[in-house]
Amino acid sequence: MSADFPEDFPKGSVWLVGAGPGDPELLTRKAERLLRAADVVYYDALVSPAILDLIPASIARHSVGKRAGRHSVPQPMICDTIVKAALSGQRVVRLKGGDPSIFGRANEELDACRENGIAVRVCAGVTTASAAAASLGTSLTTRGLARRLTFVTAHTAKGQAPALDWAALADPEATIAVYMGKAAAGAVSDGLMRAGLSPDTPVALMENVSLPQERVFTTSLRLLAVSAKAALGDGPALILIGAVTEAGLAEARAAIAERAATP
Ligand SMILES: C[S@@+](CC[C@H](N)C(=O)[O-])C[C@H]1O[C@@H](n2cnc3c(N)ncnc32)[C@H](O)[C@@H]1O
């Protein structure tokens, strides 16, 4: 078996590959190897052009993009497409933004392959929250400050408020990474404040994380909705809530030091 056609990628098989949040340097070496060995690549709307440029021109690629509020390929059709391509004997890469296992409907694609007797595997990717923390120069968890990390999606059918367990989420010692939360920023802020999280809890709004057009806005839980409306554009955005974000870190560290110094 040559390096181009490795044993872990036989004809008629599928890999779900994590593309990371956009910066091609955050693509794993394994992901790049699989992209070069594929016959066909089906990619998400959020896979950046710089990553698509890494796919050799000889390999077929098709967008099966889904973006909030825009025309999209329905999930069952995506499952059908990758199954058909694999059954026709092709090596299929399903290239997904971030990590396939986080809000990527990976199980639906895994199930569709398995139900059709197709060998399918997953190549992990860097999820947006990890890249966001790296951009902020902070850590998602911090001793004495953030002992819990929650990844949550605020995505809902159009016009509906997210049905989240706000009491469970409103932990002042947690970092909350809200994916697909732009449209529901007001509901997120109301829900968490009503459940007791301080309105002054720091928040970072992060758009186009890891890309050259990345933008970061720091705000507070109280001002989250207005800030999101005023500051965020068209790009994908992550809402990072908690003391580890840029706005809160220095203040929280000072408070910890003060507590430690108090006899
Ligand atoms: C369908 S989810 C996929 C998440 C992905 N699997 C991951 O691990 O990052 C899409 C959401 O991820 C977030 N996202 C993805 N890429 C992003 C980026 N470069 N910058 C900010 N947020 C991003 C946004 O909240 C977006 O609405």
The ligand as an SDF file (V2000), in Angstrom:
LIG
                    3D

 27 29  0  0  0  0  0  0  0  0999 V2000
  -22.3660   23.5030   13.6200 C   0  0  0  0  0  0  0  0  0  0  0  0
  -21.3520   24.2340   14.8550 S   0  0  0  0  0  0  0  0  0  0  0  0
  -19.8820   23.3260   14.5730 C   0  0  0  0  0  0  0  0  0  0  0  0
  -18.8610   23.4170   15.6700 C   0  0  0  0  0  0  0  0  0  0  0  0
  -17.5900   22.7000   15.3250 C   0  0  0  0  0  0  0  0  0  0  0  0
  -17.8170   21.2950   15.1780 N   0  0  0  0  0  0  0  0  0  0  0  0
  -16.4660   22.9440   16.3330 C   0  0  0  0  0  0  0  0  0  0  0  0
  -16.0130   21.9830   16.9760 O   0  0  0  0  0  0  0  0  0  0  0  0
  -16.0250   24.0890   16.4560 O   0  0  0  0  0  0  0  0  0  0  0  0
  -21.0240   25.8010   14.1270 C   0  0  0  0  0  0  0  0  0  0  0  0
  -20.7800   26.8570   15.1660 C   0  0  0  0  0  0  0  0  0  0  0  0
  -19.4570   26.7620   15.6640 O   0  0  0  0  0  0  0  0  0  0  0  0
  -18.9460   28.0420   15.9410 C   0  0  0  0  0  0  0  0  0  0  0  0
  -17.8000   28.2890   15.0540 N   0  0  0  0  0  0  0  0  0  0  0  0
  -17.3100   27.4720   14.1200 C   0  0  0  0  0  0  0  0  0  0  0  0
  -16.1980   28.0120   13.5490 N   0  0  0  0  0  0  0  0  0  0  0  0
  -16.0110   29.2040   14.1510 C   0  0  0  0  0  0  0  0  0  0  0  0
  -15.0550   30.2470   14.0250 C   0  0  0  0  0  0  0  0  0  0  0  0
  -14.0200   30.1590   13.1750 N   0  0  0  0  0  0  0  0  0  0  0  0
  -15.1810   31.3390   14.8040 N   0  0  0  0  0  0  0  0  0  0  0  0
  -16.1960   31.4450   15.6910 C   0  0  0  0  0  0  0  0  0  0  0  0
  -17.1230   30.5020   15.8650 N   0  0  0  0  0  0  0  0  0  0  0  0
  -17.0400   29.3910   15.1040 C   0  0  0  0  0  0  0  0  0  0  0  0
  -20.0740   29.0380   15.6890 C   0  0  0  0  0  0  0  0  0  0  0  0
  -20.7980   29.1990   16.8930 O   0  0  0  0  0  0  0  0  0  0  0  0
  -20.8750   28.2860   14.6540 C   0  0  0  0  0  0  0  0  0  0  0  0
  -22.2020   28.7400   14.6050 O   0  0  0  0  0  0  0  0  0  0  0  0
  1  2  1  0
  2  3  1  0
  2 10  1  0
  3  4  1  0
  4  5  1  0
  5  6  1  0
  5  7  1  0
  7  8  2  0
  7  9  1  0
 10 11  1  0
 11 12  1  0
 11 26  1  0
 12 13  1  0
 13 14  1  0
 13 24  1  0
 14 15  1  0
 14 23  1  0
 15 16  2  0
 16 17  1  0
 17 18  1  0
 17 23  2  0
 18 19  1  0
 18 20  2  0
 20 21  1  0
 21 22  2  0
 22 23  1  0
 24 25  1  0
 24 26  1  0
 26 27  1  0
M  CHG  2   2   1   9  -1
M  END
$$$$
